[in-house]
Amino acid sequence: MNKLILPFFFVLFMQMKAQQFFGNQPLAHTFSIVAIDRETGDMGVAVQSHWFSAGTLVIWGEAGVGVVATQSFVNPAFGPQGLEMLKQGLSAKEAVAKLIDADEGRDFRQLAILNSKGETGTFTGKKCIEAAGNQAGDGYSVQANLMSNGKVWPAMATAFETSKGQPLAERLVAALEAGQAAGGDIRGKQSAALLVVSGKATGQPWVDRKVDLRVDDHPTPIEELKRLLKTQRAYDHMNRGDLAVEKSKIEEAMREYGAAENIFPDNLEMKFWHAVTLANVGKLEEALPLFKEVFTKNPNWKTLTPRLTKNGLLTVDEANLNRILAVDE
């Protein structure tokens, strides 16, 4: 019996010894991509893993600076420290080298950094679990560990390279999809995340952080991430439509609202605010069918409508308000 117990405790001890490199942080074995859009200067990073909320620790980015993916036996400090080194003037390769050289757990690490010039630095420790590796190209790097096979990261590279012309966020998701299709994480799927930041900082984080989406726990996280990105694109149109209304650019607003509805034709919120805008600019006859559809499907929007007249979000007179409220009767 003792002969059986001793090897068990030896293995347990070795596991604990290996894990001391990252304290109580998770084992974010995963596949990821860091990349730049050469046309816009935007930078992005995306990840998928069979681990809960991998994006929380794996992906990092700052507008005008760069993006980081830190994974395998993850050292989360590499994220903020790597960005700080870029701000100090180090190249991506220099930042990777400095972080890795100072880390006693380097053999278990996987790290990729991309700066605002599109230059990359990557590292895969010799003790990362197979299949593990990385591949860098013009303005991007893909990296993976604990994969089902060695085809995952090359497939990601091919997908990114052949998706030129699409927005950066969509290209990053395409790379994740290709990695999963090639075999992905040998353990399966659980979480995914996507971050895109501006190539130049404006000092306004809500402007500079263009996409920031996370799927923390889902049976098909990449598909869910893709759905969320599609949803964001629709609401981007809605936001631009609202801004156009503020500037009295009504035709532009109508185009933006229409584009949003084309993406999600069944979204009542989009239809409602489109109808409100039409009513406010004197196009009540066009607005009434939209109000009717929305009120029929969800009466709460009808309850909300008269409240908007109190703060000027709906500017129709009482007679036309009554016409709106009676449209579903």
Phi, psi and omega in degrees: 000316181298326180294333178277324183287320184300313177299325179298313181290331176294315178297316179299319180297317181295323177296316179295322180295318178296321185285347180295342180293335181238012176062233182260016180280155185286164176273086187275064172291135195188178167232144187209170177217138169244139185200163176237149171266111184295336181281315185260339186086353178300147179238146183214162177213139181218153186210150166222146182205158168268066178204144182296131172051048182299327182298337182300323183249337188280315190254138181219150178194154177214131181303138179075359184241293182165187178224155184223141168235117179242124192208195190069232170283086199295137169251097185296339179296337179299331180298291181295325180292320178297318178296321179296321178295321176298319179294334179278355176106359178289148174285169179298318180294320179295320179295316178299313182299318182292319179294315183292317182299328183272000187251117180291345177264021188305325184294340181262358187266155166224133189214140173221135178229138174231134180259181186290351175269355183085011178277143183239155170223135184222157179206135172233115181294149184291347178254011171297144185288132178294153353281134183219143177176177179215159180212128181248145176223195181292106176078020178200162170214137174244145183209149184202153174210156184060039180271162179290335179198175183273011180268352189295303185289326173298324178295322177296317180299315180298317180298319180293316183294326184269005180253019180303142182104338175272160174300153185303315183301317179295325178292323178294318178295321177300322177295317177298316180301318180294320178297319178293319180296331179280353179139325176060197178300129183298338181276342183120210188229147174209314184221160178207158181205157185214132179223130174230129179235159182290151177289335178236134182279136176258350187085002179242095184304327181290342175266318185289330180268094190281324177221131178212090187235141179222137172241103190278330184203105186202144180294332177228075189296325181291318177299320178292321177299319179296321178295317179296321178296319177298319178297317179299320179301319179296316181288335172300318177297318179299315180296320178292327176296316178299319179296322178295322177298316179303327182264012179061028176263074191294317180298320177296319178299318180297322178296318181293316178297321179296320178296320178297315181293330177294327178286317180230079185295342182260007182280111184292325180301314181296317179297320183297309183290332172298315179297318179301316180296317178300316180297320182293335182257017174085014180253055186296323182298325176286331183283327187302317178298326178292315177302317182299314180299315182293312181297323181294322183276333180208100183299342180299329178294327177293320177297323181290324192307309181295337178294334182289341180286338184288331180244012173084009177285337171236121192250019179284158176281177186297321181297314181288330174298317179296325176296319179297313184291338181266003189294335182258010182268000000 
